[in-house]
Amino acid sequence: MPIDPAKALAAEPKSGEISWTAKDVLLYHLGIGAGVPATDPGELRYTLESRLQVLPSFATVAGAGAPGVISGLSMPGIEVELARVLHGGQSLEIHRPLPVEGTATSTNRVAAVYDKGKAAVLVLRTEVTDADGPLWTNDSQIFIRGEGGFGGDRGPSARLDPPTGEPDKTVERTLREDQALLYRLSGDWNPLHADPEFAAQAGFDRPILHGLCTYGVTLKTVVDTLLGGDAGRVRSYATRFAGVVFPGETLRIRMWHRDDTVRVTVTAVDRDDAPALTDTVVRHT
């Protein structure tokens, strides 16, 4: 069996040093669409090193490029084909604002293996600490198609009751045709997002956008729209990837703001509001 849950859960965590610079942060921000308009003072917070802040979702690529996903799939007890892998969800806890540059220790492990019947779900956890203490904890929920049915725990439901009432804000963001090509330069080299032949093997008629790119676009929109452009206010951010997004599409981002919590839904305008992100929650100070 390609997945041995007992072996995966018992495996020793993998630890290693990661580092990043302002250039990595700038490239990530450009990869999620920052810099439009190029001279807007609000955009310069993401694109000019002398004014730079770090959007917390940068944690998903810092140091290696989606370390919790790619390295997690090579953990003991896991042997799967990349074409059968789908990113199901992502949650991120920020312990303090991310520095513009840094060196830290990243520890990866398989936190859970769930049996969803037609698929297995891995929860891959990455904990990052620098000399001053914990920086962030990152959980990736990974669906492995065709690997369920082994009699394991189904795990908790990630579904939340939908937000009620009219959203407080609705923003549309149009993606570049080359958005996935830009985003992958931050380290997620999965050919699903660039190679039409590989995308066809996975069942798509063309390459799809990284779910984590949509994740970043959405958080930036929340920060800029409801948090006064201050990325340091974000404390946690979680979502479920409900459908694919294609480069060049327009995202409709609806936000409901209550106290220290923002509920969000994201849909693809071009495909009759097809769901992209759901069960999305940003908590802030």
N, C-alpha and C positions, 0 to 999 in steps of 0.2 A: 504493500500500500504506500503511495507516495507521501502521505502524511501519517506519522506515528505520534499521536497526541501525547502519550506518556513521555516519550523520548524528547519531544520538543519542549514540554513544560519543565522537564528535569534538567535540561541543558544549562550549563554555566552561562551567565550573561557575557556578552562580548563588550569589552571596553577598549577605548582608544582615544587618542587626542584628536581634537578637531580645532580648526582655526578659520577665521574669516577676516576680511578687510573691508574698508569702505567701498572698494571696487565691487566686491561680491554683493554688498547691500544695494548699491546703485544698479547693478545688472539685474538683480531680482526685481527691484521696483519697476524697471523698464519692462521686464518680462510680464508683469501683471498690469501694464498699461499706464503707468505713471508718466508724467511729462507732457500731458495734453491739457491746456496749451503750454508750450515749453517754457514761457516766461512768467506763468502764473505763480505768484508768491506761495500759494498753497501747494503747488506741484514741486516747487524748488525744495520743499522740506524732504522730498523723496529723491531728488535728482541732482542736487548740488552739495558737494562734500562739506562746504563751509556751513551749511544750514541743516545737515542731515540728521534725521531721526530714523529709527528702525521699526518698520511695521512688524508686529509680533509674529505674523505668519511666516516671516523669513526663517523662523526656527525650523520649519519643515525642510529647508534645503541647506541650512548653515553647515559648512564644513565638508559636506560630501554630496549633497543632493538627495533628498528623500531618504536619509539613512535608515529610518525605522522600517521602510518598505523593502528596499533592495537588499540590504544586509540581512534583514529578518528572513527573507526567503531562502537564504543560504544557511540558516541555523540547522543544527542536528535534528533529524526527524522530519525535515521538510524537503521534498523534492518534487517540484511542480513545473509545468510548462508556463512560460510567461504569458502566452496567448490566452491562457485560461484564467488569468488573474484579473480581478476588477477591484478597484479601490472603493470600499463600501461606505466608509465614514472616517472622520478625523476629529480628534479633540486635542486641545492644547491648553495647558495651564501655564501662565506666565508668573514666575515668582518675583521678578523685578524687571524693570525696563531693560531691553537688550542693548548692549553696547555696540557702537558703530564698528569696532574691531575687537577681536578677542581670541583667546585660546582657552579651551575647556576640555573636560573629560566627558565623553558620551558613552553611556552604558545602554546596550540594547538587549532585550530579551523577549521571549514569547510569553505574554501575560495570561493568555487564555486561548483555547481552541474550542469552537462551538460547532455543533452538527445541525445544519439547517435543512437537512434532507437531501436536496439536490446540490447543495454546496457546503463546503466547510468554511468557517470564518476564523481567521487568525487575528488576535489582538496583539500587535507588535508595539512594545513600549520602549521609548527612548527617554532617558533621564540625563540631563546635561547640567554639570556643575563646574564652576570656575574657582579661582582662588578665594573669592569672596562668598562662596556658597552656591546653593541651587539657583539655576537660571530658568529652566523650563522642563516640563514633562509633556511628552508628545505621544499620543496613542493613535495608531493607524488600524482601522478595521478592514481586513483584506478578505474578499470573497474568492474562493478557489472553486470554480465551476466543476461539477462532476465528482467532487471529493467528499460529499456528505454521505449520510446513511451508514455511519460506523457505530451508531448507538450512543453517541455522546450527548452531553448537556446541550440544549438548544440555546442557552444563554438568555440574558435579559432582553426585553424588547426596547429598541431605540426610538420607538414611535412616541411622539408627543401629541397632545391635543392641538389642533391648528389654532393659530391666533384668531381672536374674535374682533369684530368691528373693522372699520376702515383703517388702513395703515396710516401712521403718522407722516411717513415720507415714502415716496416712490421715485426711484431714480433709474434711468436707462443708461447702460454702458455698452457701447459698440466695440467689439473686439477687432483687432487687426487680422487680416488674412494670414499673416505670418506669426500670429501670437504664440502658437505652440512651438514654432521654431526658435523664437526668442526665449521663451520660458525654459526650454530644455537646456539652454546654455548654463543654467544654474545647477545642472547636474543630474536631472532625471532623463536618462537616455533611452527610455523605453521606446522602441521603434513604432509602437502603436500610435504615437503622436506625430510621426513624420513620414513613415513608409507606407504608401498605399497598398502594397502587396501584403505587408504584415497586418495592416488594418483589416483587409479582406479575410485573412485567416481567422481573425477574431470576430468576424461577423459584421463589420462596418463597411459602408461603401466608400469611405474616405477616412483619413486620420482624424482622430478626435482630440479635443483639448484636454490637457491634464486636469483632472478634478481639482488638484491643488492650485492650479492657476485660477480657476473660478473661485476657489476658496480665498485666495489672496485678493482678487478683484473685489470680492464682496466685503471683506474686512476693511479694505481701504475706503470703500464707499460708506460704510458705517462710521468709521473714524472721521471722515471728512464731512459727513452730513449731520451727525448727531453728537460727536465728541469734540467739536471745535478743532478738528485736525490734530489732536494730541494723541499720538499712538501710545504714549506711556500710560494712558488711562485704562488700557485693556488688561483685564485680569484672566479671562478665559474665553475660549472660542471653540464651539463644537458644531458639527454639521453631519448630515447624512447625504451622500451623493445619490440623488434620486433619478438621474438620467444624464445622458451625454450632452455635451456642448461641442459645437463645431467652430473652428476659427472663422472669423468674419461675421458671426452672428451678433445680435444685440441681446443683452441680458436685461430683464426687468427685475429690479431689486426692491422688494417691498419691506418696510421696516415698521415695527410696533415697539414703541419705547415706553417702558414702565419702570420707574425708579432706577435701579442700577442694572437693568436687564433690557436688552434689545432682542426681540424675536424677528427672524428674517425668513423670507422665502425668495427663491431666485428661479426665474423661468426664462425660456428662450422665446423672445418675441416672434422670431421668424417662423416658428413652428407652433403657432396658436397657443403660446404660453405653456409649452411642454415643460414639466418640472425638471429643474437642474439640481438645486439644493433645497432640502427641506429639513425640518427638525433642527433649525439653525438658531443658536443662542450665543450672544456676546454679552459677557458680564464685565462691568467696568467700575471704576471709582468715580 
